Amino acid sequence: MADTIRKVDYFSMAVSNRPGAALRVLDTLRDAGVNLLAFTGFPNGRQAQIDLIPEHTPALSKVARSAGLKLSAKKTGFLVQGKDRPGAVASVLKKLAAEKINVTAIDAACAGAGRYTALLWVKPAMVRKAAKVLHAKK
């Protein structure tokens, strides 16, 4: 089975770096029926940054507006999914490196049942080229 690579929208937001801060955002989204493809969070100075990768961008945007969540402007990343194997992530990075596309950040994990997933980001000026190189779907 070949890897599937999707170009995805994502939004970041700052939250308090305190227990339960991200949970409140996730509860709000869950209660409104917003499904996330992925979620990341990490400390950023005295606050924390969370990144939300929605299945449907309009649904996230609507809930964020009504709940007063301050999302960043829409940004683009890539969601990679495939059969887990040695070098799975390396093969994706090799394609980008061959075209001199620098990866800004990447998170990858075994997804269980013999599958893996990765999120990767490139500079905005390189999104179109990376999508072409990776044969990414929208």
HELIX and SHEET records of a PDB file:
HELIX    1   1 ALA A   21  ASP A   31  1                                  11    
HELIX    2   2 THR A   57  ALA A   67  1                                  11    
HELIX    3   3 ALA A   88  ALA A   98  1                                  11    
HELIX    4   4 PRO A  124  MET A  126  5                                   3    
HELIX    5   5 VAL A  127  LEU A  134  1                                   8    
SHEET    1   A 6 LEU A  36  ASN A  44  0                                        
SHEET    2   A 6 GLN A  47  PRO A  54 -1                                        
SHEET    3   A 6 THR A   4  SER A  16 -1                                        
SHEET    4   A 6 LYS A  75  LYS A  83 -1                                        
SHEET    5   A 6 ARG A 115  VAL A 122 -1                                        
SHEET    6   A 6 VAL A 103  GLY A 112 -1                                        
END                                                                             
